[in-house]
């Protein structure tokens, strides 16, 4: 009998999380089964013993997979088995990866694979909020070097109160949804969306989340002790030459510092100048020496370049492109650039540029979501594309990567709350990044706002976004918060903090930290500085287009909606869809109908007003309740010796008796010149209370002849 080691974490609301190790997947370097209620995640971690020669980065791969069997479901499709990762699974991978990656030792380059699998779910607890804890616990019970543990929690604000790891149902009522990852000492990662909250409210949520994470970290430390994995494996992935390191620094630092402080705004010129310094040093060595030392020189020079850039900012306040720490790069915008889409915009900030289009569609264009635990339809879509040419790279574009999904999701979160809840159109925003040097996701938010307003989408408020950076050396009090960071400032800096919002508050955020000891004071300053930059950018947007266009573009589809009692839904659809299909064929409009909350909701779309009006008239006729005394225009369906049957409303026939055709006595219906297919006006004069049959009259609409 196996006796696993189990640790239990108590949540403030009485729920518990258990971490179990020693029972499953024992050949992995570390494995933990996490359980919360009936939700169970198995996290495993395996690391190679040695690094691949020449590797000078952390080759970490995080995979998160949800089994359909976890919720008692079959996968869709012909194969009936799990396939490629869904967007939700990829986004969960990114949440875990971004929290773990900075905490591996800088000189540890062995391949590390983290796999997290959802094996059981109850549809109540949200597994993405537990994945980070499971992964960290697996590392904690392994001998893999890792400067953790960490944990991740979701913090939501519901009716003014913060809730840790809310259920699916609770989250629907929240006005703030934030994922926070942290060690016991420091916050490492933040991502979420919110309904225009203040900077202080966001900071408060982060503090609440961190207190909960500390409890998780303490439990993992105890688990490490019980398993006996406090001593981590020894490794030697880097061979260094200290004399060469010193020689590179002595020869290159002053030159690199001069370029860093020169304020050259052209990215490629700076890159070439930095590269020339390294090449100049290499030119002093023979080919034989270079064969051995070239990779070391590149690594040491990278460190020199990093230090020069950072010291230039901290000591002189000079950024790579010459800006002040709070300065935003020049911005220009344009709307309506593309004639084909229903809306378009260009947003350019410095050397970052997004060309964004908006397409308006009908209910038939909704995205169907069929994940393991999430089912439904999405009416607002945002897709982000990052082609290699945007950074001047000569390589092929191979589909959508995880980064593109993550950046697009952030922009989607930033904008989606500004689409009116009852907006009849399905909206697709596509951002193509044409140039990139710093925060193309924030350019997407800005370009998306412009393009939506150009399309005539009645957004609640314009949204802008900004990326903030940080330079802070360990052991120093001095630090610099940077507004609108460059790509190099992101790469060589200590923080990437993206903040989006309207003039009234924050709508989405994403933060990654690469340094220990980040205080709430620094976070507060970064948020307040971000607000200033965000409002500056928002001014540039509204200078270009102040509000949504009054009307849609001429070639955009037109949509009208109406609601009907649900008992009429069948009448509109007809047997086998005959009625609704007939109306579409006759009018050229597209008609969709669904039941929502016991009410039928109808959308009628078309390329012109006439086809929509015709379809709406026909639908209203079907749902109309016949009223005695009302006059209708009907069609003669059949003629009998005693009268004619008139379809005065769709699906509703009444008898026009021969005596009600004319004031003159008729022997036959034909004497009145009435034949099948004719359209005539009739008045509903009676409804039989027993049979429900309709009695019509034509003569009452005609002047009564005077008696002679």
ABEGO torsion letter per residue (X at the ends): XBBBBBBBBBBAAGBBBBBBBGABGAABABBBBBBBEABBBBBBBBBBABBBBGBABBBBBBBBBBBAAAAGBBBBEAAGBBBBBBAAAAAAAAAAAAAAAAABBAABABBBBBBBBBABBAGABBAAAAAAAAAAAAAAABABBBAOBBBBBBBBBBGGBBBBGBBAAAAAABABBBBBBBBAABBABBBEBBBGBBAAAAAAAAAAAAAAAAAAAAAAAAAAAAAGAABBBBBBABBBBAAAAAAAAAAAAAAAAAAAAAGBABAAAAAAAAAAAAAAAAAABBAAAAAAAAAAAAAAAAAAAAAAAAAAAAAAGBBAAGBBAABBBBBBBBBGABAABABBBBBBBEABBBBBBBBBBBAAABBBBBBAABBEBBABBBBBBBBAAAAGBBBBBBEBBAAAAAAAAAAAAAAAAABBAABABBBBBBBBBABBBEGAAAAAAAAAAAAAAAAGBBBABBBBBBBBBBBBBBGBABBBBBBGBBAAAAAABABBBBBBEBAAEBABBBBBBABBGBBAAAAAAAAAAAAAAAAAAAAAAAAABABBBABBBAABBBBBBBBBBAAAAAAAAEBGGAAAAAAAAAAGBBBBBBBBGGBBBBBBBBABAAAAAAAAAAAAAAABBBBBGBBBBBBBABBBAAEBBBBABBGBBBBBBAAAABABBBABAAAAGBBBGBBBBBBBABBBAAAGBBBBBAAAABBBBBBX
